[in-house]
Amino acid sequence: MDKFKPEHKGQVELYLRWLNKYERNEGEEAPIGLILCAKKSQETVELLELDKSGIHVAQYITQLPPKEVFEEKLRKAILKARLQLQQRDNDSEN
């Protein structure tokens, strides 16, 4: 219930590797990790390349922000997802 710290990545990677080795059944996809935190630095998350290790960081909120702020965050998230899909498509074509 604190802000995201880079050391959280190592701890979650250990858990994911353990799950992958001992709990994953044949035919199952690799496990993913979700870190919920009160605050996060998007730059830190990007520099750690968490998406490549199956770890995602989400900031939780206890109250909805003003409608305008919420809409802007939603627009940015949609744009980012579209760009990532385009990049993935481009990478698979090459």
N, C-alpha and C positions, 0 to 999 in steps of 0.2 A: 504494500500500500504506500509505496514511496516512489521516487522518480527512478526511471530506468538508468541502470549503471552497466557499463561494458562488461563487468565480470559476470553479469547474469547470463550472457551468451555461453560462457564456458560451462556453467552449471547446467543449463538446459541441454547443451550438446551432450554432456555426459548422460543425462537421463534418456535422451533420444537414442543414443547409441546402445544403452542397456536395453531399452524397449525393442530396438531393432534386432538385437542379438538373441534375446531371451523370450520375448513375448510375441513377436511378429509371426503370424501364421502364413503358410504358403499361399501365394496369390494376393496377399494384402500389400497395399502401398506402404512406403516408408512412413513412419510417424512424423507428425509435425508438432512444433511447440508454439504455444501462445503465451506471451508474457503480458499480463495486464498491469499497468502502472498508472500512478497519478499524473506523472509528467514524463515527457520524452523529448529528446532532441532529435529531430528528423535527420539532421546532419550526422549525428553519431550513429543512428540506425543504418543510414546509407553507407557510411564508411566501414562499418562492421560487416557489410554485405550479408545481413541476416537472412534475406530471402533465399540465398544460395545454400544455406544450411538448414532450410526447412523451419526456420524460427521467425515468428511474426510478433511484432510489438504493437499493442493497442493501448491507447490512453482511455481510461474510463472517466466518465463524468457523473456527478451526482445530480446536476441540474442542467437542463438544456440551455445552450447559449441563446442569445437573441436570434430570431428567425434569420436575419440577414447574415450573421456570422455562420450559422448552421448551413445555410444555402451555399455560401462561398466555400466552406470546407467540403461539402458534398460535391460541388462542381470540380474542385481540385482533385478529389479522390477519383472521380469518374475519368477525368482527363489523364491522370497518372495511370489508371488501369488500362485505358485505351492505348496509351503510348507503350506500356509494357507488353500488351498483346501484339501490337504492331512489331515491336522489336523481336519478340519471340517468333513471329511469323517470318520476319526477314532472316533471322538466324537459321531457321529450319529450311529455308529455301536455298541458302548458301552452302 
